[in-house]
Amino acid sequence: MVEGWVDKLVSEIAPLQRGFDLPNSQIEQGDFPIVYSNGIGKNHKYAMAKGPGLVTGRSGTIGSLTFIDSDYFPHNTTLWVTNFKGNNEKFIYYLYHQIDWQRYSTGSGVPTLNRNDIHELALSLPSDVNEQRRIAAALSDADAYISALEKLIAKKRNIKQGAMQELLTGKRRLPGFSGGWMEKRIGGIGKTYSGLIGKNKSHFGQGNAKYITFLNVLLNTVIDIDILEHICVSENESQNIVKEYDLFFNTSSETPEEVGMCAVLTKPLTNTYLNSFCFGFRLTDGGIDGLFLSYFFNSFEGRKIMSLLAQGATRYNLSKAHFNDVILTLPDKPEQAAIAQILSDMDAEIDALAAKLNKARDIKQGMMSELLTGRIRLVELSVN
């Protein structure tokens, strides 16, 4: 036992109560947030709990914790806490993140938390509420930093989307460029080719060859060459090897909005192929910048074109013939390259912030592991 810490049952620390039933027909617009199992929803005229409070999902999103600073209405899909037994409320919020909530779920349909079982769980916590407050403050600072990074990333992504909409359509021109844009038929600037054929499960995950996965195409503007996977391809097989500056498109999806997502290969690779569910497009027109095209096809305008080409009812497919007939309006190659560079720089900034965000989340997780177990103690500094 850590000196100054005590073991107590959850029922002795901050017991859980069941939320209240509130049909949508009885929601009257007001000032008090309704807290559901998946977070905060509409506001209601009446509050059933006085803040600050803690709410966790009782069904559906079990163990999802929400801290409420104001008075609120806890929905019947939740368990909630307002009696913190003299403990620091925010500390309890972080302490309850240490509970394995899934362990206490019951039911064969939608799992539901059994609060009586949770009440019998013993947790360690500082007996001194001031130490609880210091721990909560440190973790709150970490959360504030994470939240600030998340907001900054969202802002940068919105700025990039706006830049794509303006630059890729010619609504805004870069300094030094003023010439007219030209119309190009896709089938006239390159050739399509198929991905891997004749492969089964036994060929994947081994061999000296590599291939670009479906998700690598679907989720990226530029192919991530660090996540290629292995496949067996013999020397006598007739397969299409990918080349630098090739573009790749997924041929089908469950929604028309995700058909024809595009990624470009910007680095040379050897003995590398494309997955079976995508097709490649090799540029033959020297006046086209592949990275520009990849950004275009992933932009709002590009997605609009691909959605119109999608055919199907339950699953949508992209016709290569119709794809080749599409007419694009493009600037000359120097302007294409300049636009692509600006968007690439924006992506690099967003990626750097995302890496910083992941690191901050890892640091916070480590802080919780150390501070909420007493392995690291926070002392109160006195000023003389």
Summary of the structure (lengths in Angstrom):
residues: 384
radius of gyration: 27.8
end to end distance: 32.4
largest distance: 81.8
contacts: 1143
relative contact order: 0.12
helix: 38%
strand: 25%
